[in-house]
Amino acid sequence: TKHVIKNIAWTTAKNFTLERGCQQIKELISTWDIHESWLYHLEFLEEEELKDSKRYHYRACWGLPTRRKPVPRATASVYFVIVISKFKPDVS
């Protein structure tokens, strides 16, 4: 079977906020085929100021907690970077 990669409608740069970035990453993650037993939390890590843009770093961390072991023994992390141009703030 062919795997189709789904995407979302990303916000424009001028409408970007840290919270909106978090919401959009969660929206993107919701399109992934991940079993419901895997739970994750998403956190904002840092804002990086560059000459031409700003980079917003986020991390999603997954684990398989259970009643007997609420703190997972193993986790998996995915890192996201949203880049916002300083020159074209009206486009995504």
Secondary structure, DSSP 8 states (H G I E B T S, - for coil): ------------GGG--HHHHHHHHHHHHTTS---TT-EEEEEEEEEEE-SSEEEEEEEEEEE---SS-SS-S-EEEEEEEEEEESS-TT--
